[in-house]
Amino acid sequence: MHIWMLASLCEKHDLMLYLCKILASTGKRVLLVDGTLQQKYGHSVGDHRHQSLRIVEFEGFDIACQFVTSTAVEQHLQVNGDSMEGYDYVLYDLETLHFASRNLWLAAEVRVWVSDYERYNLERGKAWLEQLLAEQELPPELTFHRMLINGVDCKLEAHYLWAYLEGSPFTWTGESLILPWDELSAAVKLENEHHHRVELGHLSRNYKKTLCRVVQQFTGWERMHSRRAMKAAGRMRA
């Protein structure tokens, strides 16, 4: 089982859905756990009226909604005759400090700090990570990938934006990733939300290329493998 934890103070549910569909397109069993403040994934599956919504199949993978902690997800699976170990990949979308357990942070194969370009979120990021270290009593040598989303063509370069996190308590690893943003990607995101689907085929070429690099870095796959998975996800119908 591979555990990916993507933490942020910005909204990123479209990215999480894309990653899960790409992984699922390779025949892997994938679970996406909603650890966000607003629990938005219930809206993604088109059944937000049911507040007791738990684990549902969506676009070839499972989504865990309306849980308060990661431990509650594990207990729910056990009660229903399943387990985390039954999944090949478990991805957590995290916005709160208390959702994931200390053991989960330590066990994760991939930990990612995600930010957009907004100064407010960049400035708060360092404090969030420092509080996570203190409250969960995590070792400072724990490694995190860095990712900027909604990247636009402007005079704000990545090294300047990441300077807001200088002195952060954890260790950065791998290539600093920037997911570009454009009108086409925004249109696909909105259409997916309204039609309750995860369509990747119409994303911009630049966005899909970068998304492949993200998958390569997190999985260790060869470039050709990630490209095949992206194409399969674009053709995949739930």
C-alpha positions in Angstrom: 0.0 0.0 0.0 1.3 3.4 -1.0 0.2 6.4 1.1 0.3 9.9 -0.3 -0.5 12.9 1.9 -1.1 16.2 0.1 -1.5 19.0 2.6 -2.4 22.6 1.9 -4.3 25.8 2.8 -5.7 26.1 -0.7 -8.3 24.2 -2.6 -7.0 21.3 -4.7 -9.7 18.7 -5.1 -9.5 18.7 -8.9 -5.8 17.8 -8.7 -6.6 15.0 -6.3 -9.3 13.6 -8.5 -7.0 13.6 -11.6 -4.2 11.8 -9.7 -6.6 9.1 -8.4 -8.1 8.5 -11.9 -4.6 8.2 -13.4 -3.6 5.7 -10.8 -6.9 3.8 -11.1 -6.5 3.6 -14.9 -3.5 1.3 -14.4 -5.8 -1.3 -12.7 -4.8 -0.2 -9.1 -7.3 0.0 -6.3 -7.3 3.6 -5.1 -8.9 5.4 -2.2 -9.1 9.2 -1.8 -9.7 10.4 1.7 -11.4 13.8 2.3 -9.6 15.6 5.1 -10.6 19.1 4.0 -12.3 21.7 6.1 -15.5 21.9 3.9 -15.7 18.2 3.0 -16.3 19.1 -0.7 -15.9 15.6 -2.1 -19.5 14.8 -1.3 -20.4 17.4 -3.9 -18.1 15.8 -6.4 -19.9 12.5 -6.4 -23.2 14.2 -6.8 -24.8 13.2 -3.5 -24.0 16.0 -1.1 -27.5 15.9 0.5 -26.6 12.7 2.4 -24.4 13.8 5.3 -23.9 10.2 6.3 -22.1 9.5 3.1 -19.1 7.3 3.8 -17.1 5.4 1.1 -18.4 5.5 -2.4 -17.1 4.4 -5.8 -16.6 7.3 -8.2 -14.9 7.2 -11.6 -13.1 4.0 -11.0 -11.8 4.7 -7.5 -13.2 5.1 -4.0 -13.8 8.3 -2.0 -14.1 8.5 1.8 -16.3 11.4 2.8 -17.6 12.9 6.0 -15.0 11.4 8.3 -13.5 13.4 11.2 -10.2 11.6 11.4 -8.0 9.1 9.5 -8.6 6.6 12.3 -12.3 6.8 11.7 -11.8 5.8 8.1 -9.7 2.8 9.1 -12.4 1.7 11.7 -15.2 2.1 9.1 -13.3 -0.1 6.7 -12.7 -2.8 9.3 -16.4 -2.8 10.4 -17.4 -3.4 6.7 -14.9 -6.2 6.2 -12.3 -4.2 4.3 -9.0 -2.5 5.3 -6.5 0.1 4.1 -4.2 -2.7 3.1 -6.7 -3.7 0.5 -5.9 -0.6 -1.5 -2.8 -0.1 -3.7 -2.9 3.7 -3.2 -4.4 5.8 -0.5 -4.4 9.6 -1.1 -5.2 12.1 1.6 -6.4 15.6 0.8 -5.5 17.4 4.1 -6.3 20.9 5.2 -6.5 20.4 9.0 -3.7 19.5 11.5 -5.7 17.0 13.4 -7.2 14.7 10.7 -4.2 12.4 10.2 -2.5 10.5 13.0 1.2 10.8 13.8 1.7 7.2 12.6 0.1 8.0 9.3 2.4 11.0 8.7 5.4 8.8 9.5 4.2 5.9 7.3 3.4 8.0 4.3 5.6 7.3 1.2 4.8 10.7 -0.3 4.2 13.9 1.7 3.5 17.0 -0.3 3.0 20.7 0.6 0.8 22.3 -2.0 0.3 26.1 -2.3 -1.1 28.5 -4.8 0.4 31.9 -5.6 -1.7 33.8 -3.1 0.5 35.6 -0.5 -1.9 34.9 2.3 -1.6 31.1 1.9 2.2 31.3 1.3 2.7 33.2 4.5 0.5 30.9 6.6 2.1 27.8 5.2 5.3 28.0 7.3 3.2 28.4 10.6 1.0 25.4 9.6 4.0 23.2 9.1 5.6 24.3 12.4 2.4 23.6 14.2 2.1 20.2 12.6 5.7 19.4 13.8 4.9 20.5 17.4 1.4 19.0 17.8 2.2 15.6 16.1 5.8 15.5 17.6 7.2 14.7 14.1 10.9 14.4 13.4 12.3 17.5 11.5 14.1 15.2 9.0 10.7 14.2 7.6 10.7 15.0 3.8 8.1 16.9 1.8 7.7 17.5 -1.9 6.8 21.1 -2.9 4.0 21.9 -5.4 2.6 25.2 -6.7 -0.8 25.0 -8.4 -2.7 27.4 -10.5 0.6 28.7 -12.0 0.2 31.7 -14.2 2.6 33.6 -16.5 3.7 36.5 -14.2 6.9 38.0 -12.7 6.6 35.9 -9.6 9.2 33.1 -9.9 9.1 29.9 -7.9 12.2 30.6 -5.9 10.6 33.9 -4.7 7.4 32.2 -3.8 9.1 29.4 -1.9 11.1 31.9 0.1 8.0 32.4 2.2 8.7 28.9 3.6 12.4 29.4 4.3 13.2 28.0 7.7 10.3 25.5 7.6 10.8 22.6 10.0 10.8 19.8 7.4 13.2 18.8 4.6 12.2 19.5 1.0 12.9 16.7 -1.5 12.7 16.2 -5.3 11.9 18.8 -8.0 9.7 21.8 -7.1 6.6 21.3 -9.2 4.4 23.9 -10.8 1.1 23.0 -12.3 0.2 25.6 -14.9 -3.3 27.2 -15.1 -5.1 28.5 -18.1 -8.6 29.1 -19.4 -8.9 25.6 -20.8 -8.0 23.9 -17.5 -10.4 26.1 -15.7 -13.2 25.2 -18.1 -12.5 21.5 -17.7 -12.6 21.8 -13.9 -15.9 23.6 -14.0 -17.5 21.2 -16.4 -16.3 18.2 -14.4 -17.9 19.7 -11.2 -21.3 20.3 -12.9 -21.4 16.9 -14.6 -20.0 14.9 -11.6 -17.2 13.4 -13.6 -13.4 13.4 -13.9 -12.6 14.1 -17.5 -8.9 14.6 -18.3 -8.9 14.4 -22.1 -9.7 18.0 -22.7 -7.1 19.5 -20.3 -4.4 21.6 -21.9 -1.4 19.8 -23.2 0.9 21.8 -20.9 -1.2 20.8 -17.9 -1.3 17.1 -18.8 2.5 17.2 -19.4 3.1 18.6 -15.9 0.6 16.2 -14.4 2.6 13.3 -15.9 5.8 14.7 -14.2 4.0 14.8 -10.9 3.0 11.2 -11.2 6.5 10.2 -12.2 8.0 11.9 -9.2 5.6 10.4 -6.7 5.5 6.9 -8.1 9.0 6.5 -9.5 7.5 5.3 -12.9 9.3 5.8 -16.1 8.1 8.6 -18.3 6.5 6.2 -20.8 4.5 4.5 -18.0 3.1 7.7 -16.7 2.2 8.9 -20.3 0.3 5.6 -20.9 -1.5 6.0 -17.7 -2.5 9.5 -18.5 -3.9 8.4 -21.9 -5.7 5.5 -20.4 -7.3 7.8 -17.8 -8.4 10.2 -20.6 -10.2 7.3 -22.3 -11.5 5.7 -19.1 -15.2 5.7 -18.4 -16.6 4.9 -15.0 
